[in-house]
Structure formats: structure tokens, C-alpha cells
Amino acid sequence: MPQLRSVSAVGLVLVVAATTAACSGSAAGSTAGGGGTATTTSTGPRPAPTESNPPGDIPDNQAFVSYQPSAGPFRGFTVKVPEGWARTGHGPVTEFRDKLNSIRISAVSASSAPTVGSVQADVVPQLKRQVPKFSGPKVSAVSRHAGPVVLLTYKADSAADPVTGKVVRDAVERYAFYRQGHEVDLTLSGPVNADNVDPWRIVSDSFAWK
């Protein structure tokens, strides 16, 4: 019986040794695979992905109300704007805004009516200097209910949201109306992917001299 215990002890030692060798071989294979040494590299936090433009569609049931300046030398016009939008004003400039969309109305004195050539030569370079990531300008002569008008379309980055800091890529339509020394520039802007063709047509077609 003592001889049997000795044999069992020897067998146990052999099993432990074999198991240890197998584990060591497995670890070596995992670190030296492909002839190299595996290392763990910390890359730190990944940058936030670029966000796609939110839709920014103006609702189909949006109501519109007439706006007419109540004071100043350029109060002789009216234009429809979406009801309920926040309004801000400074001098001859009035802006209506809701979420991602805006309407900017600017009135100036002008000795002559704007043309496709004058907008291309004067307005486009000015906006290129002032507007973030201004691109793709196209100038054309179009007709609205108020008569002939010069339309400038382009793309630009919006101002950063004051809360989130997010910037949206905007599509912009700028209409230049003119009568008897007065020019009114109507600028409509919203996200590039928004489907605001109909609301913007309502606004631009509603402009009328008084």
C-alpha cells in the first residue's frame, strides 16, 4: 500500500507539470502570434461624430400673419410671416426665428434697383467675407407678386446654438425687392435638408409695397 501512494503522488506531480506547460504555451501563443509582441494601446475618448442636419421642416398647418413696420422711413411694405415666431429688431433690420428657421428683413436706401450683375459683383463678395462657410452662390432674376426681384441662393453655417453649441448647415434664399429708392432684402434660411419650399414661397410671394 505505501508503494501505491508513492506512484499516485508521482502521477499527480506529472499532471500538474503538464497543465502548467500547456497554460504557458497558450499565453506565449497569444502574445507572440505572427512573430510580434501584442501590446495594449490606450487611444483615449473618441471625438463626437458629426451630426446630420435635423429636418427643420415648417409644419404644413403653419398659420401666417401680416407684418408691417410701424415706424421708420421703410415702413411702406407688408410681408407674411409664420405666426408665433420670436421677433427681434434693431434699426432697419427685423428677424423672425423659430427653432432652426429664420426670416430676416432688412431695409436700405438704394439709388438704383439691384440687378443680377450688381448682386453678383457687390453682394456676393460681401457675404463671402461675413457669412461662415459661405458657398455655392447662384444669382437669378425671378418674379413674385410684387414684381421682378433678384434672388440669391447659397449655403452657409448657422450661428452656434447658445445652449448646445451645435452648428447647422443652412440653405438660404435672399430676395431683393426695390421701389423708388427703397430696397428691402428678404432672407429666408433653414437646414439644407428641410422641405420648406412651400412656406418660403408663401412668404416671398406675400411681399407687397404699400
C-alpha positions in Angstrom: 0.0 0.0 0.0 2.8 2.6 0.7 4.2 1.8 -2.8 0.8 2.7 -4.4 0.6 6.0 -2.6 4.1 6.9 -3.9 3.1 6.1 -7.5 -0.1 8.2 -7.1 1.9 11.1 -5.8 4.3 10.9 -8.8 1.3 10.9 -11.2 -0.2 14.0 -9.6 3.1 15.9 -10.0 3.3 14.9 -13.7 -0.3 16.1 -14.3 0.3 19.5 -12.6 3.5 20.0 -14.6 1.8 19.2 -17.9 -1.1 21.6 -17.1 1.3 24.4 -16.3 3.3 23.8 -19.5 0.1 23.9 -21.5 -1.0 27.2 -20.0 2.4 28.7 -20.5 2.3 27.7 -24.2 -1.1 29.2 -24.6 0.0 32.5 -23.1 3.1 32.6 -25.3 1.0 32.0 -28.4 -1.3 34.8 -27.6 1.5 37.3 -27.1 3.8 36.2 -29.9 1.3 35.4 -32.6 2.6 36.5 -36.1 6.1 36.9 -34.8 5.3 40.1 -32.8 4.6 41.1 -29.3 1.0 42.1 -28.5 0.6 45.4 -26.7 -2.5 47.3 -25.4 -2.6 51.0 -26.5 -5.0 53.5 -25.0 -6.4 55.8 -27.7 -8.4 58.0 -25.3 -12.0 59.1 -25.9 -13.2 59.2 -29.5 -14.3 62.5 -31.0 -18.1 63.1 -31.2 -19.4 62.1 -34.6 -20.6 64.8 -37.0 -24.3 65.2 -36.7 -26.6 65.1 -39.7 -28.8 68.1 -40.2 -32.1 67.9 -38.4 -35.1 68.1 -40.7 -36.2 71.6 -39.7 -39.5 71.4 -41.8 -42.0 74.1 -41.1 -45.4 72.3 -40.3 -47.9 72.1 -43.1 -50.6 73.6 -40.9 -48.4 76.7 -40.0 -50.5 79.9 -39.9 -49.2 83.1 -41.3 -49.8 86.7 -40.2 -49.0 90.0 -41.9 -46.1 92.1 -40.7 -45.6 95.8 -41.4 -43.0 98.1 -39.8 -44.8 100.6 -37.6 -42.1 103.3 -37.8 -39.1 104.4 -39.7 -38.6 105.5 -43.3 -39.1 102.0 -44.7 -42.5 101.1 -43.3 -44.2 101.1 -46.7 -44.4 97.4 -47.2 -46.0 94.3 -45.7 -45.0 90.6 -45.7 -46.5 87.5 -44.2 -44.5 85.7 -41.5 -45.3 82.5 -39.6 -47.5 83.1 -36.6 -45.8 82.6 -33.2 -42.2 83.0 -34.3 -40.0 85.1 -32.0 -39.3 88.5 -33.3 -36.2 90.7 -32.7 -35.4 94.0 -34.3 -32.6 96.6 -34.5 -33.0 99.7 -36.6 -34.0 98.7 -40.2 -33.4 95.0 -39.5 -36.2 92.7 -38.2 -35.8 89.0 -37.7 -38.3 86.2 -37.0 -37.0 82.9 -35.8 -38.3 79.5 -34.7 -36.0 76.6 -33.9 -33.8 76.1 -36.9 -35.5 78.5 -39.4 -35.3 82.3 -39.7 -36.7 85.2 -41.7 -34.6 88.4 -41.9 -35.9 91.6 -43.3 -33.5 94.4 -44.0 -34.4 97.8 -45.5 -31.9 100.2 -47.0 -31.8 103.2 -49.3 -30.6 102.5 -52.8 -30.2 104.8 -55.8 -31.0 102.1 -58.3 -32.7 98.7 -58.5 -30.5 95.7 -57.8 -29.6 93.5 -60.9 -28.2 90.1 -61.3 -24.9 91.7 -62.1 -24.8 94.1 -59.2 -25.7 91.4 -56.7 -23.0 89.1 -58.2 -20.4 91.9 -58.1 -21.2 93.5 -54.8 -23.4 91.4 -52.5 -21.8 88.0 -53.1 -18.2 89.1 -52.1 -19.6 91.0 -49.1 -21.5 87.9 -47.8 -18.5 85.7 -48.5 -16.5 87.8 -46.1 -19.2 88.0 -43.4 -21.0 84.6 -43.5 -19.4 81.5 -42.1 -18.6 78.9 -44.8 -20.5 80.8 -47.5 -20.6 78.6 -50.6 -22.5 77.9 -53.9 -23.9 81.3 -54.6 -26.4 81.5 -57.5 -28.0 84.7 -58.7 -31.1 84.9 -60.9 -34.0 87.2 -61.8 -37.3 85.8 -60.8 -40.9 87.1 -60.5 -43.1 87.4 -57.4 -46.4 89.1 -56.9 -44.6 92.4 -56.1 -42.9 92.2 -59.5 -39.4 91.4 -60.7 -36.9 90.5 -58.0 -33.3 89.4 -57.8 -32.8 86.1 -56.0 -29.5 85.0 -54.4 -29.3 81.4 -53.1 -26.4 80.0 -51.2 -25.3 77.7 -48.4 -23.7 78.7 -45.0 -23.2 77.6 -41.5 -25.7 78.8 -38.9 -24.7 80.6 -35.8 -23.8 78.2 -33.0 -26.7 77.3 -30.7 -26.2 79.4 -27.5 -27.1 76.3 -25.3 -25.8 73.3 -27.2 -23.1 74.9 -29.4 -24.4 72.9 -32.4 -24.0 74.4 -35.9 -26.4 73.5 -38.7 -25.7 73.8 -42.4 -28.3 76.2 -43.9 -29.8 76.7 -47.3 -30.5 80.4 -47.8 -32.8 82.4 -50.2 -32.2 86.2 -50.4 -34.8 88.3 -52.3 -34.0 91.9 -53.2 -37.2 94.0 -53.7 -36.9 97.6 -54.9 -39.2 100.6 -55.5 -38.4 104.3 -55.7 -35.1 104.4 -53.9 -36.1 101.8 -51.3 -34.7 98.3 -51.2 -35.9 95.5 -49.0 -33.9 92.3 -48.7 -35.9 89.3 -47.5 -33.6 86.5 -46.4 -35.1 83.0 -45.6 -32.9 80.4 -44.1 -33.2 76.8 -42.8 -31.4 73.5 -42.7 -30.2 72.2 -46.0 -32.4 69.0 -45.8 -35.5 70.8 -44.8 -38.5 70.8 -47.2 -39.6 74.5 -46.8 -40.3 75.2 -50.5 -44.0 76.0 -49.9 -43.6 78.1 -46.8 -40.8 80.2 -48.3 -42.9 80.7 -51.4 -45.8 81.9 -49.3 -43.5 84.4 -47.6 -41.8 85.7 -50.7 -45.0 85.9 -52.7 -46.7 87.9 -49.9 -44.3 90.8 -50.0 -46.2 93.9 -51.2 -45.4 97.6 -51.3 -47.9 99.9 -49.6 
